[in-house]
Structure formats: C-alpha cells, structure tokens
C-alpha cells in the first residue's frame, strides 16, 4: 500500500496554517482577539472618564442652581459635600 511521501500524514506533512485557508483563519482569529482586547480596554477607560465627568457635571449644575438662587447656601453646602464624598 502506498502512503505517499510523508508517511500518510494529511496535507503533505505541513501544519494546517501553512495553506491559504489556514493562514486566513489564523489572521481572522488574531484580528478578533485584537479587537476584543481594544474593546475591553476602551470600555474600562470610558467608564472611569464618564464617572468623573458626571460628578464634575453634577457640581457644575449645583453651582448654577445656587447662582440663580434656586438653592440656599446651607442646601448648597450640604449637597456639595455629598457630591464630593461620592468621588
């Protein structure tokens, strides 16, 4: 029985990625991993930035309300202390 030059191994003894279909698959898998890592890093970074920005925006709104006279000084101080304690 003839087993071929490579002793009967599939694909002439080359690993699966040595052929075009395998190379394409490796590129697709590596690209998917890279995209997943970038997405995870961006999500983590944007959550931290948005959290700090939301607190700063809250203080800005409170200062605007105090400037317009909607909030008295005592309420302003207590709300400001509460917003700053959350950060």
Secondary structure in CASP SS format (residue, H / E / C, confidence):
PFRMAT SS
TARGET T0000
AUTHOR 0000-0000-0000
METHOD secondary structure of the structure
MODEL  1
X C 1.00
X C 1.00
X C 1.00
X C 1.00
X C 1.00
X C 1.00
X C 1.00
X C 1.00
X C 1.00
X H 1.00
X H 1.00
X H 1.00
X H 1.00
X C 1.00
X C 1.00
X H 1.00
X H 1.00
X H 1.00
X C 1.00
X H 1.00
X H 1.00
X H 1.00
X H 1.00
X H 1.00
X H 1.00
X H 1.00
X H 1.00
X H 1.00
X H 1.00
X H 1.00
X H 1.00
X H 1.00
X H 1.00
X H 1.00
X H 1.00
X H 1.00
X H 1.00
X H 1.00
X H 1.00
X H 1.00
X H 1.00
X H 1.00
X H 1.00
X H 1.00
X H 1.00
X H 1.00
X H 1.00
X H 1.00
X H 1.00
X H 1.00
X H 1.00
X H 1.00
X H 1.00
X H 1.00
X H 1.00
X H 1.00
X H 1.00
X H 1.00
X H 1.00
X H 1.00
X H 1.00
X H 1.00
X H 1.00
X H 1.00
X H 1.00
X H 1.00
X H 1.00
X H 1.00
X C 1.00
X C 1.00
X C 1.00
X C 1.00
X H 1.00
X H 1.00
X H 1.00
X H 1.00
X H 1.00
X H 1.00
X H 1.00
X H 1.00
X H 1.00
X H 1.00
X H 1.00
X H 1.00
X H 1.00
X H 1.00
X C 1.00
END
